[in-house]
Amino acid sequence: MPAQHERIITAAEFENWVLYEDANLLVVNKPGDVLCHPSKAGPMSSLAGAARARGLATAHLVTRLDRETSGVTVFAKHPAAAKRLQRAMAARKTGKVYLAVLTGEFSEPVEVNQPLGPDEDSPVVIQTTVRPDGKQSRTRFIPLARGGGFTLARVVTQTGRKHQIRAHALWLGRPLVGDKIYGPDPGLFLEFIRTGWTPALEERLLLPRQALHCSEADLRRAGAPEVFCAPLSGDLRAFCLSRGLSVPADL
């Protein structure tokens, strides 16, 4: 992705993102325009780089989010903690909850149990799609508010496939607002790579990033002291309010 899309993190704003810290863990509320892993733009262009610059020499990123997904992100401070968390995740002893703004309105919970695998017909090589020979994937969408042609939903994943929520939302015919790959046309992602964010892209996507936020991470069975929570990000809250969706007070 061109350098103009890279965000450089300041030490002060990174401190404002810290949700929890102890001898084992550093938990951060990642914004929706920050990379998790280091890039060519330097250490302060990624969450992991900023964590190391802060003094966390062995920052093990044990839960990661796509660049355009905001919310709870967890670092282990040493190898033993990382190993414990990774084992718990592999054994499905951890859980995440997301908030998403989907196109279209629905009022009843929906569970998608559809296998996912590579989309070999997509112009975007990283795209995933529902296919019969894919890996088992289950996602539950629980509507919290709706209006103006959109739904704010609580999303719980029972499996952890690549782009699972986004691919299942597209399969439902309810793609996430702002999703450049799983939205109106995956070619919009390639256009964004070439041109950056433009008025033409804004007209079709409405938001400059996908409307997906990790609101909870439950690692208690791996030794974490509590469920880590991050309130709905400001940009998604503002979008919901602008479209007449009543965001629950506890979000």
Secondary structure as the mmCIF struct_conf table of DSSP 4:
data_model
#
loop_
_struct_conf.conf_type_id
_struct_conf.id
_struct_conf.beg_label_comp_id
_struct_conf.beg_label_asym_id
_struct_conf.beg_label_seq_id
_struct_conf.end_label_comp_id
_struct_conf.end_label_asym_id
_struct_conf.end_label_seq_id
HELX_RH_3T_P HELX_RH_3T_P1 ALA A 3 HIS A 5
HELX_LH_PP_P HELX_LH_PP_P1 GLU A 6 THR A 10
HELX_RH_AL_P HELX_RH_AL_P1 ALA A 11 TRP A 17
STRN STRN1 VAL A 18 GLU A 21
BEND BEND1 ALA A 23 ASN A 24
STRN STRN2 LEU A 25 LYS A 30
TURN_TY1_P TURN_TY1_P1 GLY A 32 ASP A 33
STRN STRN3 LEU A 35 LEU A 35
BEND BEND2 CYS A 36 HIS A 37
STRN STRN4 SER A 39 SER A 39
TURN_TY1_P TURN_TY1_P2 LYS A 40 ALA A 41
STRN STRN5 GLY A 42 GLY A 42
HELX_RH_3T_P HELX_RH_3T_P2 PRO A 43 SER A 45
STRN STRN6 SER A 46 SER A 46
HELX_RH_AL_P HELX_RH_AL_P2 LEU A 47 ALA A 53
TURN_TY1_P TURN_TY1_P3 ARG A 54 GLY A 55
TURN_TY1_P TURN_TY1_P4 ALA A 57 THR A 58
STRN STRN7 HIS A 60 THR A 63
TURN_TY1_P TURN_TY1_P5 ARG A 67 GLU A 68
STRN STRN8 SER A 70 ALA A 76
BEND BEND3 LYS A 77 HIS A 78
HELX_RH_AL_P HELX_RH_AL_P3 PRO A 79 ALA A 90
TURN_TY1_P TURN_TY1_P6 ALA A 91 ARG A 92
STRN STRN9 GLY A 95 THR A 103
BEND BEND4 GLY A 104 GLY A 104
BEND BEND5 GLU A 108 GLU A 108
STRN STRN10 VAL A 110 ASN A 113
STRN STRN11 LEU A 116 PRO A 118
TURN_TY1_P TURN_TY1_P7 GLU A 120 ASP A 121
BEND BEND6 SER A 122 VAL A 124
TURN_TY1_P TURN_TY1_P8 VAL A 125 ILE A 126
STRN STRN12 THR A 128 VAL A 130
TURN_TY1_P TURN_TY1_P9 PRO A 132 ASP A 133
BEND BEND7 GLY A 134 GLY A 134
STRN STRN13 LYS A 135 LYS A 135
STRN STRN14 ARG A 138 GLY A 147
TURN_TY1_P TURN_TY1_P10 GLY A 148 GLY A 149
STRN STRN15 PHE A 150 THR A 157
BEND BEND8 GLN A 158 THR A 159
TURN_TY1_P TURN_TY1_P11 LYS A 162 HIS A 163
HELX_RH_AL_P HELX_RH_AL_P4 GLN A 164 LEU A 172
TURN_TY1_P TURN_TY1_P12 GLY A 173 GLY A 173
HELX_LH_PP_P HELX_LH_PP_P2 PRO A 175 PRO A 175
STRN STRN16 LEU A 176 LEU A 176
TURN_TY1_P TURN_TY1_P13 VAL A 177 GLY A 178
TURN_TY1_P TURN_TY1_P14 LYS A 180 TYR A 182
BEND BEND9 GLY A 183 PRO A 184
TURN_TY1_P TURN_TY1_P15 PRO A 186 PRO A 186
HELX_RH_AL_P HELX_RH_AL_P5 GLY A 187 THR A 195
BEND BEND10 TRP A 197 TRP A 197
HELX_RH_AL_P HELX_RH_AL_P6 PRO A 199 LEU A 205
BEND BEND11 LEU A 206 ARG A 209
STRN STRN17 LEU A 212 ASP A 218
HELX_RH_3T_P HELX_RH_3T_P3 ARG A 220 ALA A 222
TURN_TY1_P TURN_TY1_P16 GLY A 223 GLY A 223
BEND BEND12 PRO A 225 GLU A 226
STRN STRN18 VAL A 227 CYS A 229
HELX_LH_PP_P HELX_LH_PP_P3 PRO A 231 SER A 233
HELX_RH_AL_P HELX_RH_AL_P7 GLY A 234 SER A 242
TURN_TY1_P TURN_TY1_P17 ARG A 243 GLY A 244
TURN_TY1_P TURN_TY1_P18 ALA A 249 ASP A 250
#
